[in-house]
Structures are given as C-alpha cells and as structure tokens.
C-alpha cells in the first residue's frame, strides 16, 4: 500500500510523463522554484543518461516541451509589465 507521499509522487510522475500538456502543466505549476528545478533536471537526465527506454525519453521530451510553454508565457508577462 502506498503512503500518501508515495501516492502523490506516483500520480505526479504519471502526469508529468503522460505526454498530455494540460496534465503536465497542472502538475508542475504548484511546485516551488526548487522543486521545479529538480523536476526539470530529472527530465533532462532522462534524455541524456544511458538506460532510459526510448518511450521514457519521448515522454520526458514531451514534458519539457510542455513546460517550455510555461516559461515562454512567464517571460512574455514580465516583458509587458
């Protein structure tokens, strides 16, 4: 049986690797800056490290692509202030 934290993490990573931009963004937005960086670093390691399956790499890339939209939008908002 999962603990509450394990269940949260399982659901979080299911969403992050779902290849569904809406799920990815909804899971990522509530994270603080430190946790966001941890997630991005992990996704990048999935792309770069040996041992990850091609499907996992594709899911990590899809997550990074979806997250890029968040950062682009945040930068646009900063520029218009």
Residue pairs with C-beta under 8 A, 6 or more apart in sequence:
2 10
12 27
15 23
15 24
15 26
15 27
16 23
16 24
16 27
16 28
16 39
16 43
16 63
17 56
17 59
17 60
17 62
17 63
18 24
18 59
19 58
19 59
19 62
19 63
21 62
21 65
21 66
21 69
24 62
24 63
24 66
24 67
25 66
25 67
25 69
25 70
28 36
28 39
28 67
28 70
29 70
31 39
40 64
40 67
43 60
43 63
43 64
43 67
44 60
44 64
46 52
46 56
46 57
46 59
46 60
47 57
47 60
47 61
47 64
52 60
